[in-house]
Amino acid sequence: MPHHPRRSSRLKLKEAAAKAAEEERYSRQKKRREIRCVPPSSLNDVHSTVCGVWSDNSKLQLEATSHLLNLVSLEDNPLTDEVVEYEVVHRLVEFLSRNDYPELQCEAACVLKTMAAGTSENTKIVVDSGAVPVFVKLLQSSELYEQAAWALGNIAGDCHGCRDVVLNNGALQPLLTLLKEHTDFSFLRIGTWALSNFLEGKPEIPPEQLESAIPILSSVILTEDDELVLKEACWALFYLSQFGGGIETIMFEAGLCDKITTIFRYVYFYSVFFFRVCCLMLLIHVLSLSLDLSIYLFRYVPSTVLFPAVRALKCILKGAKKLDERAIEVHLRLIRVYRKDSTSCILNEAHDIRCFLDDRMSSIVNGVKDDYRKKARLAQDV
């Protein structure tokens, strides 16, 4: 079979874009761990601390659980594995149900959420101990909903199997309700991050469970300006867009186009997270109906993802029923593509678009001329 340089170059660029997307996917922080500064003297004698956890004295239980939290929250070398060896996780799950002792409940929740942020083995132990259904119930707690969302986000972020355990225990709808009711930055940052972990991966979530997520995420993106909240909300939207079923159109009709376009322009000066392939492909995939957004892609997009952007624009333009002055601006942007990037496959795609636009605009001009001639003849007849 003969070698085709153009095809080979295109495949290499596609592979590079896919690799960049995969790297960005794993660079996103899937787990979050609370870190505490603890005096070295307080780290001695894990055994006596565990004995306090198993004590029948409520005061000793609280003191010991608080000390366990210090042990697993160390910034360097947390003692999570040492704590796990003493088999106290089931005991901590029991404390989660102590509605009569909210202080102990809270400390136990913090210990378990921090343990779930550790290794996959640590997370599995927390899951196997039966913590997930209890945390799902605590999403309805007025005091512990944020800790519960944090813990479930850590668990769901470990692997697809853990994510399925969280979803099968009914965590999605209570979390969406919380995101709808609470507007404080602290929870929105945790809640949108947890939701993005819930939505990532296979198998796909049934569409009926996703319908309520779209307006809530739309509201967050339209009303919030916190960068971390917007980042996680856009990740969640990206994962939603992978499920198909017309979700992209629903998102577009919800009015997200202008806001996300504004975000895309704004963060160019203050952040780099939107220049990653996954978030860029969200903007292309979800807002493919927006020619305005496509125009901005060529101004800000890095060269490593310019090829998929050009390909997406070609699909948008060829599917458009009407082209207006924005098409001319796209034409000018493509001139910059010629100057900016020398990759042959990108230049070929850009050339195809320019030829298409030249042909369409020539047709428009000729149509205007024909219309003018017809009107002139009618005027002469009169």
C-alpha positions as CSV (number, residue, x, y, z in Angstrom):
1,M,0.0,0.0,0.0
2,P,1.5,3.4,-1.0
3,H,2.4,5.8,1.8
4,H,0.3,9.0,2.0
5,P,2.2,11.8,3.7
6,R,-1.0,13.9,4.2
7,R,-2.9,11.1,5.8
8,S,0.1,10.1,8.0
9,S,0.5,13.7,9.2
10,R,-3.2,13.9,10.0
11,L,-3.1,10.7,12.0
12,K,-0.1,11.9,14.0
13,L,-1.8,15.2,14.9
14,K,-5.0,13.3,15.9
15,E,-3.0,11.0,18.1
16,A,-1.2,14.0,19.7
17,A,-4.5,15.7,20.4
18,A,-5.9,12.5,21.9
19,K,-2.8,12.1,24.0
20,A,-3.1,15.7,25.2
21,A,-6.8,15.1,26.1
22,E,-5.9,12.0,28.1
23,E,-3.1,13.8,29.9
24,E,-5.4,16.6,30.8
25,R,-8.1,14.2,32.0
26,Y,-5.7,12.7,34.5
27,S,-4.1,16.0,35.5
28,R,-7.5,17.1,36.8
29,Q,-7.7,16.7,40.5
30,K,-9.9,13.7,41.1
31,K,-9.4,13.6,44.8
32,R,-9.1,16.3,47.5
33,R,-7.5,15.8,50.8
34,E,-7.8,18.0,53.9
35,I,-4.3,18.9,55.3
36,R,-3.6,19.9,58.9
37,C,-0.4,21.0,60.6
38,V,0.1,18.8,63.6
39,P,2.8,19.0,66.3
40,P,5.1,16.0,66.2
41,S,4.4,15.2,69.8
42,S,0.8,14.5,69.1
43,L,1.6,11.7,66.6
44,N,2.8,9.2,69.1
45,D,0.9,6.0,70.2
46,V,-1.6,5.2,67.5
47,H,-2.6,2.2,69.5
48,S,-3.9,4.2,72.4
49,T,-5.8,6.4,70.0
50,V,-7.5,3.4,68.5
51,C,-8.4,2.1,71.9
52,G,-10.2,5.5,72.5
53,V,-12.2,5.0,69.3
54,W,-13.4,1.6,70.6
55,S,-14.2,3.0,74.0
56,D,-17.8,3.3,75.3
57,N,-17.0,6.7,76.7
58,S,-18.4,9.4,74.3
59,K,-15.8,12.0,75.3
60,L,-12.9,9.6,74.6
61,Q,-14.5,8.6,71.3
62,L,-14.5,12.2,70.2
63,E,-11.0,12.9,71.3
64,A,-9.6,9.8,69.7
65,T,-11.5,10.4,66.4
66,S,-10.1,13.9,66.3
67,H,-6.6,12.6,66.8
68,L,-7.2,10.0,64.0
69,L,-8.1,13.0,61.8
70,N,-4.8,14.6,62.6
71,L,-3.0,11.4,61.7
72,V,-4.6,10.9,58.3
73,S,-4.4,14.7,57.4
74,L,-0.6,15.1,57.5
75,E,0.8,16.9,54.5
76,D,3.7,14.5,54.2
77,N,3.4,10.8,54.9
78,P,-0.1,10.6,56.3
79,L,-0.6,7.6,58.6
80,T,-3.6,6.3,56.8
81,D,-2.3,2.8,56.2
82,E,-1.3,2.5,59.9
83,V,-4.8,3.6,60.9
84,V,-6.4,1.1,58.5
85,E,-4.3,-1.7,60.0
86,Y,-6.1,-1.3,63.3
87,E,-9.5,-2.0,61.5
88,V,-11.3,1.1,62.9
89,V,-13.1,2.1,59.6
90,H,-16.2,0.2,60.4
91,R,-16.3,1.9,63.8
92,L,-16.0,5.3,62.2
93,V,-18.9,4.4,59.9
94,E,-21.0,3.7,63.0
95,F,-20.1,7.2,64.3
96,L,-21.5,8.6,61.0
97,S,-25.0,7.6,62.2
98,R,-24.7,9.2,65.6
99,N,-27.3,11.9,65.1
100,D,-27.4,12.4,68.8
101,Y,-23.7,13.4,68.8
102,P,-23.1,15.8,65.9
103,E,-19.5,16.6,66.9
104,L,-18.5,13.0,66.7
105,Q,-20.4,12.6,63.5
106,C,-18.5,15.4,61.9
107,E,-15.1,14.2,63.0
108,A,-15.8,10.7,61.7
109,A,-17.0,12.1,58.4
110,C,-13.8,14.1,58.1
111,V,-11.6,11.1,58.8
112,L,-13.4,8.9,56.3
113,K,-13.4,11.6,53.5
114,T,-9.7,12.1,54.0
115,M,-9.0,8.3,54.0
116,A,-11.1,8.1,50.7
117,A,-8.7,10.6,49.2
118,G,-5.8,8.2,49.7
119,T,-4.8,5.2,47.6
120,S,-7.3,3.1,45.7
121,E,-6.9,0.5,48.5
122,N,-7.8,3.0,51.1
123,T,-10.9,4.1,49.1
124,K,-12.0,0.5,48.7
125,I,-11.8,-0.1,52.4
126,V,-14.1,2.9,53.0
127,V,-16.5,1.7,50.4
128,D,-16.5,-1.9,51.7
129,S,-17.2,-0.7,55.2
130,G,-20.6,0.6,54.1
131,A,-19.8,4.3,54.2
132,V,-21.4,5.2,50.9
133,P,-25.1,4.9,51.8
134,V,-24.6,6.7,55.1
135,F,-22.8,9.6,53.3
136,V,-25.7,9.7,50.8
137,K,-28.1,10.1,53.7
138,L,-25.9,12.9,55.1
139,L,-26.3,14.9,51.9
140,Q,-29.6,15.9,53.5
141,S,-28.0,16.9,56.7
142,S,-28.1,20.7,57.3
143,E,-24.7,20.4,59.1
144,L,-22.7,17.7,57.2
145,Y,-23.9,18.0,53.6
146,E,-20.6,19.5,52.5
147,Q,-18.5,16.9,54.2
148,A,-20.7,14.2,52.7
149,A,-20.4,15.6,49.2
150,W,-16.6,15.8,49.6
151,A,-16.4,12.2,50.7
152,L,-18.6,10.9,47.9
153,G,-16.6,13.0,45.4
154,N,-13.4,11.4,46.6
155,I,-14.9,7.9,46.3
156,A,-16.4,8.5,42.8
157,G,-13.1,10.0,41.6
158,D,-11.2,6.8,42.4
159,C,-12.4,4.6,39.6
160,H,-15.5,3.9,37.6
161,G,-16.5,1.0,39.8
162,C,-16.5,3.3,42.9
163,R,-18.4,5.9,40.9
164,D,-21.1,3.3,40.1
165,V,-21.4,2.4,43.8
166,V,-22.0,6.1,44.6
167,L,-24.6,6.5,41.8
168,N,-26.3,3.2,42.6
169,N,-26.9,4.4,46.1
170,G,-28.8,7.4,44.8
171,A,-26.2,10.2,45.4
172,L,-26.8,12.2,42.2
173,Q,-30.2,13.7,42.8
174,P,-29.5,14.9,46.4
175,L,-26.3,16.5,45.2
176,L,-28.1,18.3,42.4
177,T,-30.7,19.5,44.9
178,L,-27.9,20.9,47.1
179,L,-26.3,22.7,44.1
180,K,-29.7,24.3,43.3
181,E,-30.2,25.5,46.9
182,H,-26.8,26.6,48.1
183,T,-24.8,29.5,46.6
184,D,-21.8,29.8,48.9
185,F,-18.5,29.4,47.2
186,S,-17.2,26.8,49.7
187,F,-19.9,24.3,48.8
188,L,-20.2,25.2,45.1
189,R,-16.5,24.4,44.7
190,I,-16.9,21.0,46.4
191,G,-20.3,20.3,44.8
192,T,-19.4,21.0,41.2
193,W,-16.2,19.0,41.6
194,A,-18.1,16.1,43.1
195,L,-20.7,16.2,40.3
196,S,-18.0,16.1,37.6
197,N,-16.6,13.0,39.2
198,F,-20.1,11.5,39.3
199,L,-20.6,12.1,35.6
200,E,-17.3,10.9,34.3
201,G,-17.0,7.4,32.9
202,K,-18.9,4.4,31.7
203,P,-21.4,2.9,31.8
204,E,-23.5,5.9,30.8
205,I,-26.0,7.3,33.2
206,P,-29.7,6.9,32.2
207,P,-30.9,10.1,30.4
208,E,-33.8,10.6,32.9
209,Q,-31.2,11.0,35.7
210,L,-29.4,13.7,33.7
211,E,-32.3,15.9,32.7
212,S,-32.3,17.8,36.0
213,A,-28.5,18.3,35.9
214,I,-28.5,20.5,32.8
215,P,-30.6,23.4,34.1
216,I,-28.7,23.3,37.4
217,L,-25.3,23.4,35.8
218,S,-26.6,26.0,33.4
219,S,-27.6,28.2,36.3
220,V,-24.3,27.8,38.0
221,I,-22.4,28.8,34.9
222,L,-24.7,31.7,34.1
223,T,-24.7,33.2,37.6
224,E,-21.3,32.4,39.2
225,D,-17.9,34.0,38.5
226,D,-15.7,32.0,40.7
227,E,-13.0,30.4,38.5
228,L,-12.8,27.0,40.4
229,V,-16.6,26.7,40.3
230,L,-16.8,27.4,36.6
231,K,-13.9,25.1,35.9
232,E,-15.6,22.1,37.5
233,A,-19.0,23.0,36.1
234,C,-17.5,23.0,32.6
235,W,-15.9,19.6,33.3
236,A,-19.3,18.3,34.3
237,L,-20.8,19.7,31.1
238,F,-18.1,18.1,29.1
239,Y,-18.9,14.7,30.6
240,L,-22.6,15.3,30.1
241,S,-22.0,16.1,26.4
242,Q,-20.5,12.7,25.9
243,F,-23.9,11.0,26.7
244,G,-25.5,12.4,23.5
245,G,-29.3,12.3,23.3
246,G,-29.7,15.9,22.2
247,I,-28.0,17.2,25.4
248,E,-25.9,19.6,23.3
249,T,-29.0,21.3,21.9
250,I,-30.5,21.6,25.3
251,M,-27.4,23.2,26.7
252,F,-27.3,25.6,23.8
253,E,-31.0,26.6,24.3
254,A,-30.3,27.1,28.0
255,G,-28.3,30.2,27.0
256,L,-24.8,29.0,27.8
257,C,-23.2,30.2,24.6
258,D,-22.6,33.8,25.5
259,K,-21.4,33.0,29.0
260,I,-18.9,30.3,28.0
261,T,-17.6,32.4,25.2
262,T,-17.0,35.2,27.7
263,I,-15.3,32.8,30.1
264,F,-13.2,31.5,27.2
265,R,-12.0,35.0,26.4
266,Y,-11.6,36.2,29.9
267,V,-9.4,33.3,31.3
268,Y,-6.9,33.8,28.4
269,F,-5.4,36.6,30.5
270,Y,-5.8,35.0,34.0
271,S,-5.6,31.2,33.7
272,V,-4.7,28.4,31.4
273,F,-7.1,25.7,32.2
274,F,-9.5,26.3,29.3
275,F,-6.6,25.8,26.8
276,R,-6.6,22.1,27.6
277,V,-8.0,19.8,24.9
278,C,-10.9,18.4,26.9
279,C,-12.4,21.8,27.8
280,L,-11.8,23.1,24.3
281,M,-13.6,20.1,22.8
282,L,-16.4,20.8,25.2
283,L,-16.8,24.3,23.7
284,I,-16.7,22.9,20.2
285,H,-18.9,19.9,20.9
286,V,-21.6,21.6,23.0
287,L,-21.7,24.9,21.2
288,S,-21.2,23.7,17.7
289,L,-24.2,25.8,16.7
290,S,-22.3,29.0,17.6
291,L,-20.3,30.6,14.9
292,D,-19.3,33.3,17.3
293,L,-17.4,30.9,19.5
294,S,-15.7,29.4,16.5
295,I,-14.3,32.8,15.6
296,Y,-12.7,33.1,19.1
297,L,-11.1,29.7,18.8
298,F,-8.7,30.9,16.2
299,R,-7.7,33.9,18.3
300,Y,-6.8,32.0,21.5
301,V,-6.5,28.3,20.7
302,P,-3.0,26.8,21.1
303,S,-1.5,25.2,18.0
304,T,-1.6,21.7,19.6
305,V,-5.4,21.7,19.3
306,L,-5.9,23.9,16.3
307,F,-6.5,20.9,14.0
308,P,-9.6,19.7,15.7
309,A,-10.8,23.3,16.0
310,V,-10.4,23.8,12.2
311,R,-12.2,20.5,11.5
312,A,-15.1,21.4,13.8
313,L,-15.4,24.8,12.1
314,K,-15.6,23.2,8.7
315,C,-18.5,21.0,9.9
316,I,-20.2,24.1,11.4
317,L,-19.9,26.2,8.3
318,K,-20.9,23.5,5.9
319,G,-24.0,22.8,8.0
320,A,-25.0,26.4,8.3
321,K,-28.1,27.4,6.3
322,K,-27.1,31.0,6.2
323,L,-23.8,32.8,6.3
324,D,-23.5,36.5,7.2
325,E,-20.8,39.0,8.0
326,R,-19.4,36.6,10.7
327,A,-18.3,34.3,7.9
328,I,-16.1,37.0,6.6
329,E,-14.5,37.4,10.0
330,V,-13.9,33.6,10.0
331,H,-12.2,34.1,6.6
332,L,-9.9,36.6,8.1
333,R,-9.1,34.4,11.1
334,L,-8.1,31.6,8.6
335,I,-5.5,33.9,7.1
336,R,-4.0,34.1,10.5
337,V,-4.0,30.3,10.7
338,Y,-1.9,30.2,7.5
339,R,0.6,32.5,9.1
340,K,0.5,30.9,12.5
341,D,0.8,27.2,11.8
342,S,2.8,25.4,9.1
343,T,1.4,21.9,9.8
344,S,0.3,20.6,6.4
345,C,-2.9,18.9,7.6
346,I,-4.1,22.1,9.3
347,L,-3.2,24.2,6.2
348,N,-5.2,21.7,4.0
349,E,-8.2,22.0,6.3
350,A,-8.0,25.8,6.4
351,H,-7.6,25.9,2.6
352,D,-10.8,23.7,2.2
353,I,-12.7,26.1,4.4
354,R,-11.4,29.2,2.5
355,C,-12.4,27.6,-0.8
356,F,-15.9,26.8,0.6
357,L,-16.3,30.4,1.9
358,D,-15.1,31.9,-1.4
359,D,-17.6,29.8,-3.3
360,R,-20.5,30.6,-0.9
361,M,-19.7,34.3,-0.7
362,S,-19.4,34.5,-4.5
363,S,-22.8,32.9,-4.7
364,I,-24.2,35.5,-2.3
365,V,-22.7,38.3,-4.3
366,N,-24.0,36.9,-7.6
367,G,-27.4,36.5,-6.0
368,V,-27.5,40.1,-4.9
369,K,-26.5,41.2,-8.4
370,D,-29.3,39.0,-9.9
371,D,-31.8,40.4,-7.5
372,Y,-30.7,44.0,-8.4
373,R,-31.0,43.3,-12.1
374,K,-34.6,41.9,-11.7
375,K,-35.6,44.9,-9.7
376,A,-34.1,47.2,-12.3
377,R,-36.0,45.4,-15.1
378,L,-39.3,45.7,-13.2
379,A,-38.6,49.4,-12.7
380,Q,-38.1,49.9,-16.4
381,D,-41.3,48.0,-17.3
382,V,-43.2,50.3,-15.0
